[in-house]
Amino acid sequence: MKKIMLVDDEECQIVSVKTALEESYGDEYKVIPARNGAECFELLKNNELPDLILLDVMMPEMSGWEVFDKLRDNPSWKEIPVVFLTARTDETAENAGEFLGEDYIEKPVEIEELKNRIDKVLEKTNQRTA
């Protein structure tokens, strides 16, 4: 079972993605919610290490870009693949998201599409580490 950390400040987004992934693909995924960057890092420090992080870009206090930078600065977390999942649809954000992270997905996303994109990233990551 793959652990997916979902970092998003919108409670409805967390509930919707977590419920959809776990009800549709519960034997494949466990979703670990984090409501902001600080909660994400607290979970990571407590050895709640996911196979992949779904990261919102627009969050108060610490943006997804800042969370991403801090992840990459830490040797224990820098190899965790990050997929940006965001409502931002501007070209600058998309280009940065695709360049920095493993993927960039605009909200709202169909759960089957999200699963396919997660699987592609995890497969690519497994090939690199094999």
Secondary structure, 3 states (H helix, E strand, C coil): CEEEEEECCCHHHHHHHHHHHHHHHCCCEEEEEECCHHHHHHHHHCCCCCCEEEECCCCCCCCHHHHHHHHHHCCCCCCCCEEEEECCCCHHHHHHHHHHCCEEEECCCCHHHHHHHHHHHHHHHHHHHC
